[in-house]
Amino acid sequence: GTQSAGGMPDRVKCLHALVAHELAAPGTNPFGREALAAAGRWWSRGPCVTVAAGEEE
């Protein structure tokens, strides 16, 4: 079968689905590659959630 990202190539999907597909199967989805490149290095500023002292992750 062909690679698919939540309905691709028959339907356009959310950017997060395209980016996830590119991360999971690099090079198989040009739209995912483009969306990932456009997002930039969003993770470089650190985690979006922090765990308070004494709490389990």
mmCIF file as Biopython writes it, N, C-alpha, C and O atoms, coordinates in Angstrom:
data_model
#
loop_
_atom_site.group_PDB
_atom_site.id
_atom_site.type_symbol
_atom_site.label_atom_id
_atom_site.label_alt_id
_atom_site.label_comp_id
_atom_site.label_asym_id
_atom_site.label_entity_id
_atom_site.label_seq_id
_atom_site.pdbx_PDB_ins_code
_atom_site.Cartn_x
_atom_site.Cartn_y
_atom_site.Cartn_z
_atom_site.occupancy
_atom_site.B_iso_or_equiv
_atom_site.auth_seq_id
_atom_site.auth_asym_id
_atom_site.pdbx_PDB_model_num
ATOM 1   N N  . GLY A ? 1  ? 0.815  -1.181 0.000  1.0 0.0 1  A 1 
ATOM 2   C CA . GLY A ? 1  ? 0.000  0.000  0.000  1.0 0.0 1  A 1 
ATOM 3   C C  . GLY A ? 1  ? 0.862  1.249  0.000  1.0 0.0 1  A 1 
ATOM 4   O O  . GLY A ? 1  ? 2.074  1.188  0.204  1.0 0.0 1  A 1 
ATOM 5   N N  . THR A ? 2  ? 0.230  2.355  -0.227 1.0 0.0 2  A 1 
ATOM 6   C CA . THR A ? 2  ? 0.944  3.628  -0.224 1.0 0.0 2  A 1 
ATOM 7   C C  . THR A ? 2  ? 0.924  4.244  1.170  1.0 0.0 2  A 1 
ATOM 8   O O  . THR A ? 2  ? 0.066  3.926  1.994  1.0 0.0 2  A 1 
ATOM 9   N N  . GLN A ? 3  ? 1.874  5.120  1.414  1.0 0.0 3  A 1 
ATOM 10  C CA . GLN A ? 3  ? 1.926  5.827  2.691  1.0 0.0 3  A 1 
ATOM 11  C C  . GLN A ? 3  ? 0.754  6.795  2.770  1.0 0.0 3  A 1 
ATOM 12  O O  . GLN A ? 3  ? 0.346  7.361  1.757  1.0 0.0 3  A 1 
ATOM 13  N N  . SER A ? 4  ? 0.215  6.985  3.962  1.0 0.0 4  A 1 
ATOM 14  C CA . SER A ? 4  ? -0.918 7.882  4.135  1.0 0.0 4  A 1 
ATOM 15  C C  . SER A ? 4  ? -0.769 8.654  5.434  1.0 0.0 4  A 1 
ATOM 16  O O  . SER A ? 4  ? -0.247 8.138  6.422  1.0 0.0 4  A 1 
ATOM 17  N N  . ALA A ? 5  ? -1.231 9.892  5.421  1.0 0.0 5  A 1 
ATOM 18  C CA . ALA A ? 5  ? -1.254 10.703 6.641  1.0 0.0 5  A 1 
ATOM 19  C C  . ALA A ? 5  ? -2.698 11.109 6.893  1.0 0.0 5  A 1 
ATOM 20  O O  . ALA A ? 5  ? -3.121 12.190 6.484  1.0 0.0 5  A 1 
ATOM 21  N N  . GLY A ? 6  ? -3.439 10.267 7.549  1.0 0.0 6  A 1 
ATOM 22  C CA . GLY A ? 6  ? -4.806 10.582 7.922  1.0 0.0 6  A 1 
ATOM 23  C C  . GLY A ? 6  ? -5.703 10.966 6.762  1.0 0.0 6  A 1 
ATOM 24  O O  . GLY A ? 6  ? -6.452 11.937 6.870  1.0 0.0 6  A 1 
ATOM 25  N N  . GLY A ? 7  ? -5.653 10.235 5.652  1.0 0.0 7  A 1 
ATOM 26  C CA . GLY A ? 7  ? -6.519 10.526 4.528  1.0 0.0 7  A 1 
ATOM 27  C C  . GLY A ? 7  ? -5.782 10.984 3.287  1.0 0.0 7  A 1 
ATOM 28  O O  . GLY A ? 7  ? -6.350 10.978 2.195  1.0 0.0 7  A 1 
ATOM 29  N N  . MET A ? 8  ? -4.530 11.381 3.434  1.0 0.0 8  A 1 
ATOM 30  C CA . MET A ? 8  ? -3.751 11.793 2.262  1.0 0.0 8  A 1 
ATOM 31  C C  . MET A ? 8  ? -3.613 10.577 1.358  1.0 0.0 8  A 1 
ATOM 32  O O  . MET A ? 8  ? -3.556 9.476  1.905  1.0 0.0 8  A 1 
ATOM 33  N N  . PRO A ? 9  ? -3.557 10.654 0.095  1.0 0.0 9  A 1 
ATOM 34  C CA . PRO A ? 9  ? -3.563 11.887 -0.690 1.0 0.0 9  A 1 
ATOM 35  C C  . PRO A ? 9  ? -4.965 12.319 -1.131 1.0 0.0 9  A 1 
ATOM 36  O O  . PRO A ? 9  ? -5.093 13.284 -1.883 1.0 0.0 9  A 1 
ATOM 37  N N  . ASP A ? 10 ? -6.003 11.637 -0.687 1.0 0.0 10 A 1 
ATOM 38  C CA . ASP A ? 10 ? -7.354 11.958 -1.143 1.0 0.0 10 A 1 
ATOM 39  C C  . ASP A ? 10 ? -7.926 13.241 -0.547 1.0 0.0 10 A 1 
ATOM 40  O O  . ASP A ? 10 ? -8.715 13.927 -1.197 1.0 0.0 10 A 1 
ATOM 41  N N  . ARG A ? 11 ? -7.536 13.568 0.681  1.0 0.0 11 A 1 
ATOM 42  C CA . ARG A ? 11 ? -8.068 14.757 1.354  1.0 0.0 11 A 1 
ATOM 43  C C  . ARG A ? 11 ? -6.928 15.531 2.005  1.0 0.0 11 A 1 
ATOM 44  O O  . ARG A ? 11 ? -5.913 14.947 2.385  1.0 0.0 11 A 1 
ATOM 45  N N  . VAL A ? 12 ? -7.096 16.836 2.133  1.0 0.0 12 A 1 
ATOM 46  C CA . VAL A ? 12 ? -6.130 17.662 2.848  1.0 0.0 12 A 1 
ATOM 47  C C  . VAL A ? 12 ? -6.369 17.467 4.338  1.0 0.0 12 A 1 
ATOM 48  O O  . VAL A ? 12 ? -7.515 17.437 4.784  1.0 0.0 12 A 1 
ATOM 49  N N  . LYS A ? 13 ? -5.309 17.335 5.101  1.0 0.0 13 A 1 
ATOM 50  C CA . LYS A ? 13 ? -5.432 17.124 6.535  1.0 0.0 13 A 1 
ATOM 51  C C  . LYS A ? 13 ? -4.781 18.253 7.308  1.0 0.0 13 A 1 
ATOM 52  O O  . LYS A ? 13 ? -4.135 19.122 6.723  1.0 0.0 13 A 1 
ATOM 53  N N  . CYS A ? 14 ? -4.947 18.240 8.608  1.0 0.0 14 A 1 
ATOM 54  C CA . CYS A ? 14 ? -4.365 19.243 9.491  1.0 0.0 14 A 1 
ATOM 55  C C  . CYS A ? 14 ? -2.851 19.213 9.400  1.0 0.0 14 A 1 
ATOM 56  O O  . CYS A ? 14 ? -2.250 18.174 9.128  1.0 0.0 14 A 1 
ATOM 57  N N  . LEU A ? 15 ? -2.243 20.373 9.632  1.0 0.0 15 A 1 
ATOM 58  C CA . LEU A ? 15 ? -0.785 20.455 9.560  1.0 0.0 15 A 1 
ATOM 59  C C  . LEU A ? 15 ? -0.115 19.512 10.544 1.0 0.0 15 A 1 
ATOM 60  O O  . LEU A ? 15 ? 0.943  18.963 10.236 1.0 0.0 15 A 1 
ATOM 61  N N  . HIS A ? 16 ? -0.701 19.307 11.721 1.0 0.0 16 A 1 
ATOM 62  C CA . HIS A ? 16 ? -0.056 18.421 12.684 1.0 0.0 16 A 1 
ATOM 63  C C  . HIS A ? 16 ? 0.004  16.986 12.163 1.0 0.0 16 A 1 
ATOM 64  O O  . HIS A ? 16 ? 0.962  16.267 12.447 1.0 0.0 16 A 1 
ATOM 65  N N  . ALA A ? 17 ? -0.999 16.567 11.411 1.0 0.0 17 A 1 
ATOM 66  C CA . ALA A ? 17 ? -0.970 15.214 10.841 1.0 0.0 17 A 1 
ATOM 67  C C  . ALA A ? 17 ? 0.103  15.106 9.765  1.0 0.0 17 A 1 
ATOM 68  O O  . ALA A ? 17 ? 0.786  14.087 9.660  1.0 0.0 17 A 1 
ATOM 69  N N  . LEU A ? 18 ? 0.248  16.164 8.965  1.0 0.0 18 A 1 
ATOM 70  C CA . LEU A ? 18 ? 1.282  16.154 7.929  1.0 0.0 18 A 1 
ATOM 71  C C  . LEU A ? 18 ? 2.669  16.147 8.547  1.0 0.0 18 A 1 
ATOM 72  O O  . LEU A ? 18 ? 3.539  15.397 8.104  1.0 0.0 18 A 1 
ATOM 73  N N  . VAL A ? 19 ? 2.887  16.971 9.561  1.0 0.0 19 A 1 
ATOM 74  C CA . VAL A ? 19 ? 4.187  17.020 10.222 1.0 0.0 19 A 1 
ATOM 75  C C  . VAL A ? 19 ? 4.490  15.683 10.895 1.0 0.0 19 A 1 
ATOM 76  O O  . VAL A ? 19 ? 5.614  15.188 10.804 1.0 0.0 19 A 1 
ATOM 77  N N  . ALA A ? 20 ? 3.513  15.101 11.561 1.0 0.0 20 A 1 
ATOM 78  C CA . ALA A ? 20 ? 3.725  13.805 12.212 1.0 0.0 20 A 1 
ATOM 79  C C  . ALA A ? 20 ? 4.111  12.743 11.186 1.0 0.0 20 A 1 
ATOM 80  O O  . ALA A ? 20 ? 4.978  11.910 11.446 1.0 0.0 20 A 1 
ATOM 81  N N  . HIS A ? 21 ? 3.471  12.774 10.029 1.0 0.0 21 A 1 
ATOM 82  C CA . HIS A ? 21 ? 3.796  11.816 8.982  1.0 0.0 21 A 1 
ATOM 83  C C  . HIS A ? 21 ? 5.234  11.996 8.512  1.0 0.0 21 A 1 
ATOM 84  O O  . HIS A ? 21 ? 5.945  11.010 8.319  1.0 0.0 21 A 1 
ATOM 85  N N  . GLU A ? 22 ? 5.671  13.232 8.327  1.0 0.0 22 A 1 
ATOM 86  C CA . GLU A ? 22 ? 7.047  13.493 7.914  1.0 0.0 22 A 1 
ATOM 87  C C  . GLU A ? 22 ? 8.038  13.032 8.966  1.0 0.0 22 A 1 
ATOM 88  O O  . GLU A ? 22 ? 9.089  12.487 8.629  1.0 0.0 22 A 1 
ATOM 89  N N  . LEU A ? 23 ? 7.719  13.241 10.235 1.0 0.0 23 A 1 
ATOM 90  C CA . LEU A ? 23 ? 8.611  12.797 11.307 1.0 0.0 23 A 1 
ATOM 91  C C  . LEU A ? 23 ? 8.673  11.275 11.393 1.0 0.0 23 A 1 
ATOM 92  O O  . LEU A ? 23 ? 9.726  10.706 11.681 1.0 0.0 23 A 1 
ATOM 93  N N  . ALA A ? 24 ? 7.546  10.622 11.141 1.0 0.0 24 A 1 
ATOM 94  C CA . ALA A ? 24 ? 7.483  9.160  11.230 1.0 0.0 24 A 1 
ATOM 95  C C  . ALA A ? 24 ? 8.079  8.473  10.008 1.0 0.0 24 A 1 
ATOM 96  O O  . ALA A ? 24 ? 8.681  7.406  10.127 1.0 0.0 24 A 1 
ATOM 97  N N  . ALA A ? 25 ? 7.916  9.076  8.840  1.0 0.0 25 A 1 
ATOM 98  C CA . ALA A ? 25 ? 8.387  8.461  7.588  1.0 0.0 25 A 1 
ATOM 99  C C  . ALA A ? 25 ? 9.028  9.551  6.720  1.0 0.0 25 A 1 
ATOM 100 O O  . ALA A ? 25 ? 8.449  9.964  5.715  1.0 0.0 25 A 1 
ATOM 101 N N  . PRO A ? 26 ? 10.224 10.016 7.107  1.0 0.0 26 A 1 
ATOM 102 C CA . PRO A ? 26 ? 10.864 11.124 6.402  1.0 0.0 26 A 1 
ATOM 103 C C  . PRO A ? 26 ? 10.958 10.898 4.893  1.0 0.0 26 A 1 
ATOM 104 O O  . PRO A ? 26 ? 11.324 9.820  4.424  1.0 0.0 26 A 1 
ATOM 105 N N  . GLY A ? 27 ? 10.615 11.951 4.152  1.0 0.0 27 A 1 
ATOM 106 C CA . GLY A ? 27 ? 10.761 11.918 2.708  1.0 0.0 27 A 1 
ATOM 107 C C  . GLY A ? 27 ? 9.605  11.330 1.936  1.0 0.0 27 A 1 
ATOM 108 O O  . GLY A ? 27 ? 9.656  11.293 0.706  1.0 0.0 27 A 1 
ATOM 109 N N  . THR A ? 28 ? 8.560  10.866 2.606  1.0 0.0 28 A 1 
ATOM 110 C CA . THR A ? 28 ? 7.456  10.234 1.886  1.0 0.0 28 A 1 
ATOM 111 C C  . THR A ? 28 ? 6.309  11.194 1.581  1.0 0.0 28 A 1 
ATOM 112 O O  . THR A ? 28 ? 5.450  10.894 0.752  1.0 0.0 28 A 1 
ATOM 113 N N  . ASN A ? 29 ? 6.295  12.342 2.248  1.0 0.0 29 A 1 
ATOM 114 C CA . ASN A ? 29 ? 5.184  13.268 2.075  1.0 0.0 29 A 1 
ATOM 115 C C  . ASN A ? 29 ? 5.723  14.689 1.905  1.0 0.0 29 A 1 
ATOM 116 O O  . ASN A ? 29 ? 6.111  15.318 2.890  1.0 0.0 29 A 1 
ATOM 117 N N  . PRO A ? 30 ? 5.755  15.207 0.670  1.0 0.0 30 A 1 
ATOM 118 C CA . PRO A ? 30 ? 6.322  16.544 0.458  1.0 0.0 30 A 1 
ATOM 119 C C  . PRO A ? 30 ? 5.568  17.642 1.207  1.0 0.0 30 A 1 
ATOM 120 O O  . PRO A ? 30 ? 6.174  18.643 1.589  1.0 0.0 30 A 1 
ATOM 121 N N  . PHE A ? 31 ? 4.270  17.482 1.425  1.0 0.0 31 A 1 
ATOM 122 C CA . PHE A ? 31 ? 3.509  18.479 2.182  1.0 0.0 31 A 1 
ATOM 123 C C  . PHE A ? 31 ? 3.928  18.463 3.653  1.0 0.0 31 A 1 
ATOM 124 O O  . PHE A ? 31 ? 4.018  19.514 4.287  1.0 0.0 31 A 1 
ATOM 125 N N  . GLY A ? 32 ? 4.180  17.286 4.187  1.0 0.0 32 A 1 
ATOM 126 C CA . GLY A ? 32 ? 4.664  17.179 5.559  1.0 0.0 32 A 1 
ATOM 127 C C  . GLY A ? 32 ? 6.038  17.795 5.712  1.0 0.0 32 A 1 
ATOM 128 O O  . GLY A ? 32 ? 6.306  18.474 6.703  1.0 0.0 32 A 1 
ATOM 129 N N  . ARG A ? 33 ? 6.906  17.570 4.754  1.0 0.0 33 A 1 
ATOM 130 C CA . ARG A ? 33 ? 8.252  18.143 4.774  1.0 0.0 33 A 1 
ATOM 131 C C  . ARG A ? 33 ? 8.164  19.676 4.756  1.0 0.0 33 A 1 
ATOM 132 O O  . ARG A ? 33 ? 8.870  20.352 5.504  1.0 0.0 33 A 1 
ATOM 133 N N  . GLU A ? 34 ? 7.293  20.212 3.897  1.0 0.0 34 A 1 
ATOM 134 C CA . GLU A ? 34 ? 7.123  21.661 3.799  1.0 0.0 34 A 1 
ATOM 135 C C  . GLU A ? 34 ? 6.549  22.240 5.096  1.0 0.0 34 A 1 
ATOM 136 O O  . GLU A ? 34 ? 7.010  23.281 5.563  1.0 0.0 34 A 1 
ATOM 137 N N  . ALA A ? 35 ? 5.551  21.575 5.677  1.0 0.0 35 A 1 
ATOM 138 C CA . ALA A ? 35 ? 4.951  22.053 6.925  1.0 0.0 35 A 1 
ATOM 139 C C  . ALA A ? 35 ? 5.963  22.020 8.062  1.0 0.0 35 A 1 
ATOM 140 O O  . ALA A ? 35 ? 6.008  22.942 8.876  1.0 0.0 35 A 1 
ATOM 141 N N  . LEU A ? 36 ? 6.774  20.968 8.127  1.0 0.0 36 A 1 
ATOM 142 C CA . LEU A ? 36 ? 7.795  20.858 9.168  1.0 0.0 36 A 1 
ATOM 143 C C  . LEU A ? 36 ? 8.823  21.967 9.021  1.0 0.0 36 A 1 
ATOM 144 O O  . LEU A ? 36 ? 9.229  22.570 10.015 1.0 0.0 36 A 1 
ATOM 145 N N  . ALA A ? 37 ? 9.248  22.243 7.793  1.0 0.0 37 A 1 
ATOM 146 C CA . ALA A ? 37 ? 10.226 23.307 7.553  1.0 0.0 37 A 1 
ATOM 147 C C  . ALA A ? 37 ? 9.643  24.676 7.940  1.0 0.0 37 A 1 
ATOM 148 O O  . ALA A ? 37 ? 10.351 25.511 8.503  1.0 0.0 37 A 1 
ATOM 149 N N  . ALA A ? 38 ? 8.368  24.906 7.644  1.0 0.0 38 A 1 
ATOM 150 C CA . ALA A ? 38 ? 7.730  26.181 7.950  1.0 0.0 38 A 1 
ATOM 151 C C  . ALA A ? 38 ? 7.557  26.384 9.457  1.0 0.0 38 A 1 
ATOM 152 O O  . ALA A ? 38 ? 7.544  27.521 9.929  1.0 0.0 38 A 1 
ATOM 153 N N  . ALA A ? 39 ? 7.425  25.302 10.206 1.0 0.0 39 A 1 
ATOM 154 C CA . ALA A ? 39 ? 7.227  25.403 11.654 1.0 0.0 39 A 1 
ATOM 155 C C  . ALA A ? 39 ? 8.481  25.896 12.358 1.0 0.0 39 A 1 
ATOM 156 O O  . ALA A ? 39 ? 8.399  26.466 13.445 1.0 0.0 39 A 1 
ATOM 157 N N  . GLY A ? 40 ? 9.628  25.682 11.752 1.0 0.0 40 A 1 
ATOM 158 C CA . GLY A ? 40 ? 10.874 26.112 12.380 1.0 0.0 40 A 1 
ATOM 159 C C  . GLY A ? 40 ? 11.254 25.245 13.564 1.0 0.0 40 A 1 
ATOM 160 O O  . GLY A ? 40 ? 10.693 24.169 13.772 1.0 0.0 40 A 1 
ATOM 161 N N  . ARG A ? 41 ? 12.206 25.725 14.328 1.0 0.0 41 A 1 
ATOM 162 C CA . ARG A ? 41 ? 12.716 24.968 15.484 1.0 0.0 41 A 1 
ATOM 163 C C  . ARG A ? 41 ? 11.903 25.319 16.730 1.0 0.0 41 A 1 
ATOM 164 O O  . ARG A ? 41 ? 12.441 25.858 17.697 1.0 0.0 41 A 1 
ATOM 165 N N  . TRP A ? 42 ? 10.598 25.008 16.702 1.0 0.0 42 A 1 
ATOM 166 C CA . TRP A ? 42 ? 9.691  25.367 17.784 1.0 0.0 42 A 1 
ATOM 167 C C  . TRP A ? 42 ? 10.059 24.718 19.112 1.0 0.0 42 A 1 
ATOM 168 O O  . TRP A ? 42 ? 9.706  25.242 20.168 1.0 0.0 42 A 1 
ATOM 169 N N  . TRP A ? 43 ? 10.749 23.607 19.081 1.0 0.0 43 A 1 
ATOM 170 C CA . TRP A ? 43 ? 11.107 22.873 20.300 1.0 0.0 43 A 1 
ATOM 171 C C  . TRP A ? 43 ? 12.355 23.429 20.961 1.0 0.0 43 A 1 
ATOM 172 O O  . TRP A ? 43 ? 12.657 23.053 22.094 1.0 0.0 43 A 1 
ATOM 173 N N  . SER A ? 44 ? 13.098 24.318 20.291 1.0 0.0 44 A 1 
ATOM 174 C CA . SER A ? 44 ? 14.394 24.754 20.795 1.0 0.0 44 A 1 
ATOM 175 C C  . SER A ? 44 ? 14.312 25.648 22.029 1.0 0.0 44 A 1 
ATOM 176 O O  . SER A ? 44 ? 15.323 25.851 22.702 1.0 0.0 44 A 1 
ATOM 177 N N  . ARG A ? 45 ? 13.139 26.185 22.342 1.0 0.0 45 A 1 
ATOM 178 C CA . ARG A ? 45 ? 12.991 27.044 23.518 1.0 0.0 45 A 1 
ATOM 179 C C  . ARG A ? 45 ? 12.754 26.252 24.793 1.0 0.0 45 A 1 
ATOM 180 O O  . ARG A ? 45 ? 12.668 26.836 25.874 1.0 0.0 45 A 1 
ATOM 181 N N  . GLY A ? 46 ? 12.648 24.946 24.686 1.0 0.0 46 A 1 
ATOM 182 C CA . GLY A ? 46 ? 12.449 24.120 25.867 1.0 0.0 46 A 1 
ATOM 183 C C  . GLY A ? 46 ? 11.080 23.483 25.869 1.0 0.0 46 A 1 
ATOM 184 O O  . GLY A ? 46 ? 10.299 23.682 24.938 1.0 0.0 46 A 1 
ATOM 185 N N  . PRO A ? 47 ? 10.777 22.718 26.905 1.0 0.0 47 A 1 
ATOM 186 C CA . PRO A ? 47 ? 9.493  22.015 26.955 1.0 0.0 47 A 1 
ATOM 187 C C  . PRO A ? 47 ? 8.328  22.987 27.133 1.0 0.0 47 A 1 
ATOM 188 O O  . PRO A ? 47 ? 8.482  24.054 27.728 1.0 0.0 47 A 1 
ATOM 189 N N  . CYS A ? 48 ? 7.178  22.611 26.617 1.0 0.0 48 A 1 
ATOM 190 C CA . CYS A ? 48 ? 5.991  23.453 26.777 1.0 0.0 48 A 1 
ATOM 191 C C  . CYS A ? 48 ? 5.310  23.188 28.109 1.0 0.0 48 A 1 
ATOM 192 O O  . CYS A ? 48 ? 4.435  23.947 28.526 1.0 0.0 48 A 1 
ATOM 193 N N  . VAL A ? 49 ? 5.707  22.114 28.776 1.0 0.0 49 A 1 
ATOM 194 C CA . VAL A ? 49 ? 5.135  21.759 30.072 1.0 0.0 49 A 1 
ATOM 195 C C  . VAL A ? 49 ? 6.278  21.427 31.017 1.0 0.0 49 A 1 
ATOM 196 O O  . VAL A ? 49 ? 7.210  20.712 30.649 1.0 0.0 49 A 1 
ATOM 197 N N  . THR A ? 50 ? 6.207  21.938 32.213 1.0 0.0 50 A 1 
ATOM 198 C CA . THR A ? 50 ? 7.215  21.590 33.223 1.0 0.0 50 A 1 
ATOM 199 C C  . THR A ? 50 ? 6.517  20.874 34.373 1.0 0.0 50 A 1 
ATOM 200 O O  . THR A ? 50 ? 5.341  21.115 34.647 1.0 0.0 50 A 1 
ATOM 201 N N  . VAL A ? 51 ? 7.242  20.004 35.030 1.0 0.0 51 A 1 
ATOM 202 C CA . VAL A ? 51 ? 6.711  19.238 36.147 1.0 0.0 51 A 1 
ATOM 203 C C  . VAL A ? 51 ? 7.159  19.932 37.431 1.0 0.0 51 A 1 
ATOM 204 O O  . VAL A ? 51 ? 8.350  20.186 37.614 1.0 0.0 51 A 1 
ATOM 205 N N  . ALA A ? 52 ? 6.217  20.239 38.318 1.0 0.0 52 A 1 
ATOM 206 C CA . ALA A ? 52 ? 6.526  20.885 39.590 1.0 0.0 52 A 1 
ATOM 207 C C  . ALA A ? 52 ? 7.309  19.923 40.484 1.0 0.0 52 A 1 
ATOM 208 O O  . ALA A ? 52 ? 7.161  18.705 40.386 1.0 0.0 52 A 1 
ATOM 209 N N  . ALA A ? 53 ? 8.129  20.482 41.344 1.0 0.0 53 A 1 
ATOM 210 C CA . ALA A ? 53 ? 8.922  19.673 42.262 1.0 0.0 53 A 1 
ATOM 211 C C  . ALA A ? 53 ? 8.005  18.762 43.075 1.0 0.0 53 A 1 
ATOM 212 O O  . ALA A ? 53 ? 6.983  19.210 43.596 1.0 0.0 53 A 1 
ATOM 213 N N  . GLY A ? 54 ? 8.367  17.498 43.183 1.0 0.0 54 A 1 
ATOM 214 C CA . GLY A ? 54 ? 7.587  16.541 43.944 1.0 0.0 54 A 1 
ATOM 215 C C  . GLY A ? 54 ? 6.514  15.819 43.168 1.0 0.0 54 A 1 
ATOM 216 O O  . GLY A ? 54 ? 5.926  14.864 43.676 1.0 0.0 54 A 1 
ATOM 217 N N  . GLU A ? 55 ? 6.237  16.257 41.926 1.0 0.0 55 A 1 
ATOM 218 C CA . GLU A ? 55 ? 5.239  15.580 41.104 1.0 0.0 55 A 1 
ATOM 219 C C  . GLU A ? 55 ? 5.920  14.581 40.181 1.0 0.0 55 A 1 
ATOM 220 O O  . GLU A ? 55 ? 7.050  14.786 39.738 1.0 0.0 55 A 1 
ATOM 221 N N  . GLU A ? 56 ? 5.211  13.504 39.904 1.0 0.0 56 A 1 
ATOM 222 C CA . GLU A ? 56 ? 5.739  12.504 38.970 1.0 0.0 56 A 1 
ATOM 223 C C  . GLU A ? 56 ? 5.462  12.927 37.549 1.0 0.0 56 A 1 
ATOM 224 O O  . GLU A ? 56 ? 4.486  13.624 37.275 1.0 0.0 56 A 1 
ATOM 225 N N  . GLU A ? 57 ? 6.328  12.502 36.643 1.0 0.0 57 A 1 
ATOM 226 C CA . GLU A ? 57 ? 6.119  12.776 35.220 1.0 0.0 57 A 1 
ATOM 227 C C  . GLU A ? 57 ? 5.153  11.794 34.637 1.0 0.0 57 A 1 
ATOM 228 O O  . GLU A ? 57 ? 4.847  11.861 33.446 1.0 0.0 57 A 1 
#
